[in-house]
Amino acid sequence: MRAVLIAAALSIVTAAAARAQTTTETPRLQSAEVSVFYGYRFGGGFFEQVTSQPVDLDGAVAFGGTFNVPLQEDLSLELFVTHQRAHLTVPATSTTPRTRWTIDVDHYQVGGLRELHEYGTHQVRPFLTGALGLTRYASGGDNEVRFTIEGGGGVKLLPTEHVGVRLDGRVFATIIDIGGSAVACQPGLCLVRLTGVAVWQAEFTAAALVRF
């Protein structure tokens, strides 16, 4: 499942980049779009990364926005940012006191959105998204930034030409740690094994959408 998500996200990003460089024809484009969303993000991995302890909190409210620039009839370049803030209390242990934490997790993404015209109508438009970017997670004065892959999908509901609603579901895979070791070497060549640790989050949002 994770391999499928990563492959789908990379294919959409690659398609968006390829279309952005195409100048041989000028098809009918979508409208540029701006959306502001609010929802909930599941996954407490970042909270445990910051506190270095298991925590009884699986998610928190998230909000943010998207900006889409059309590349062709069914494909657009998407800029995406989302913010989450969680408040939690870690109980005291034999070596540490009870601690109150405020943790912020932000995703900054660039990728593509492909509308699935064959499955929708002019007013109901299902789509897939894929993006690459950075995640910042922080508490107090401590900040960490890591590489992230995002994949998802949803539907746009457009009762009018310029205003509508956008419903999204997204999955984020943030690479927290990566390492490598040489498995075998010969003159001029080494076989290297890579290992990594990822934090997974899922986000579900509803947005007000404006097209222009």
C-alpha positions in Angstrom: 0.0 0.0 0.0 2.8 2.4 0.9 4.7 1.6 -2.3 1.5 2.2 -4.4 0.9 5.6 -2.6 4.5 6.8 -3.3 4.4 5.6 -6.9 1.0 7.4 -7.5 2.3 10.6 -5.9 5.5 10.6 -8.0 3.6 9.9 -11.2 1.3 12.9 -10.7 4.2 15.2 -9.8 6.1 13.9 -12.9 3.1 14.5 -15.2 2.6 18.0 -13.8 6.3 18.8 -14.5 6.1 17.4 -18.0 3.0 19.3 -18.9 4.5 22.5 -17.6 7.3 22.2 -20.2 5.0 21.4 -23.1 4.5 24.2 -25.6 3.5 22.4 -28.8 -0.2 22.9 -28.3 -2.6 25.1 -26.2 -5.6 23.0 -25.0 -8.5 24.5 -23.2 -7.4 25.1 -19.6 -9.1 24.9 -16.2 -9.5 28.0 -14.2 -6.9 29.0 -11.6 -8.3 28.1 -8.1 -7.8 29.1 -4.5 -9.2 27.1 -1.6 -9.1 27.5 2.2 -9.8 24.4 4.2 -10.4 23.1 7.7 -10.4 19.5 8.9 -8.7 16.9 11.1 -5.3 15.2 10.7 -4.7 11.7 12.2 -1.4 10.3 13.3 0.5 10.9 16.5 4.0 10.0 15.3 5.3 13.6 15.4 4.0 14.0 19.0 6.1 11.0 20.1 9.1 12.3 18.1 9.0 15.5 20.0 8.2 14.2 23.5 10.3 11.0 23.1 7.5 9.1 24.9 4.3 7.3 23.9 1.3 9.7 23.9 -2.4 9.2 24.0 -3.3 11.5 21.2 -4.0 10.3 17.7 -4.5 13.7 15.9 -5.6 17.3 16.0 -7.4 20.0 13.9 -5.6 21.1 10.7 -6.2 24.0 8.4 -4.5 25.6 5.4 -4.9 26.4 1.7 -4.2 25.5 -1.8 -3.4 27.4 -5.0 -3.8 25.7 -8.4 -2.5 26.9 -11.7 -3.9 25.1 -14.8 -1.4 23.3 -17.1 -3.9 21.6 -19.4 -7.6 20.6 -19.4 -7.4 18.0 -16.7 -4.1 18.8 -14.9 -2.9 21.7 -12.7 0.1 22.6 -10.7 -0.8 22.7 -7.0 0.8 24.7 -4.2 -0.3 23.4 -0.8 0.3 24.3 2.9 -1.4 22.9 6.0 -0.9 23.6 9.7 -1.7 21.5 12.8 -1.3 22.5 16.4 -1.7 20.0 19.2 -1.8 20.4 23.0 -1.0 17.4 25.1 0.1 16.4 28.6 2.7 13.7 29.1 2.3 12.1 32.5 5.1 12.1 35.1 7.4 9.1 35.2 10.0 8.0 37.8 12.6 10.3 36.1 10.6 13.1 34.5 7.8 15.5 35.8 4.4 15.9 34.3 4.9 18.1 31.2 2.5 20.2 29.1 3.5 20.3 25.4 2.3 22.5 22.4 3.4 20.9 19.1 3.1 22.4 15.6 3.3 20.3 12.4 3.4 22.1 9.0 3.4 20.6 5.5 4.6 22.7 2.5 4.0 20.9 -0.8 4.4 21.4 -4.5 2.8 18.9 -6.9 0.0 18.2 -9.3 -3.8 17.7 -9.3 -5.5 15.6 -12.0 -9.2 15.8 -12.5 -10.9 12.5 -13.5 -13.3 13.8 -16.1 -14.4 10.3 -17.2 -15.9 9.8 -13.7 -17.5 13.1 -13.1 -19.6 16.0 -14.5 -19.1 19.7 -14.9 -20.5 20.2 -11.4 -19.0 17.1 -9.7 -15.3 16.7 -10.4 -13.3 13.8 -8.7 -9.5 14.2 -8.7 -6.2 12.7 -7.5 -3.3 14.6 -6.0 0.4 14.0 -5.6 3.1 16.2 -4.2 6.6 16.5 -2.7 7.8 19.0 -0.1 8.9 19.6 3.4 7.5 19.1 6.9 8.3 21.3 9.9 7.6 20.0 13.3 8.4 22.1 16.4 7.8 22.6 20.1 9.0 25.7 21.9 12.3 26.8 20.3 13.1 23.4 18.8 12.4 23.0 15.0 13.0 20.1 12.7 12.5 20.0 8.9 12.2 16.8 6.9 11.3 15.6 3.4 7.7 14.6 2.7 5.7 12.7 0.0 1.9 13.3 -0.2 -0.8 11.5 -2.1 -4.6 11.8 -2.0 -7.8 12.5 -3.7 -11.2 14.0 -3.4 -14.0 15.8 -5.2 -14.9 19.4 -6.2 -18.6 20.4 -6.0 -19.2 23.4 -8.3 -22.8 24.6 -8.2 -21.6 27.8 -9.9 -18.8 28.6 -12.3 -16.6 30.4 -9.8 -17.5 29.2 -6.3 -17.7 25.7 -4.9 -16.7 23.2 -2.2 -13.6 20.9 -2.2 -13.4 17.7 -0.2 -10.0 16.1 0.3 -8.3 13.1 1.8 -4.5 13.0 1.9 -1.8 10.8 3.3 1.6 12.2 4.2 4.8 10.1 4.6 7.6 12.2 6.3 11.1 10.7 6.3 12.4 11.2 9.8 15.6 9.4 9.6 17.6 7.7 6.8 20.8 5.8 6.9 22.9 3.5 4.8 25.6 0.8 5.1 27.9 -0.9 2.6 26.8 -4.5 2.0 29.6 -5.5 -0.4 32.3 -3.7 -2.2 34.7 -4.3 -5.0 37.2 -1.9 -6.6 35.2 1.2 -7.8 31.8 -0.1 -6.8 29.9 -0.7 -3.5 26.4 -2.1 -2.9 24.7 0.0 -0.3 21.6 -0.8 1.8 19.4 2.1 2.7 17.1 2.2 5.8 14.7 4.8 6.8 12.0 5.7 9.4 8.8 7.5 8.2 6.0 9.1 10.1 2.6 8.6 8.5 -0.4 11.0 8.8 -3.8 11.1 7.2 -5.8 14.3 6.8 -9.4 14.9 5.9 -10.6 18.4 5.0 -13.4 20.5 3.6 -12.7 23.8 1.7 -14.3 26.8 0.3 -13.2 27.0 -3.4 -12.9 30.1 -5.6 -12.1 29.9 -9.3 -11.1 32.8 -11.5 
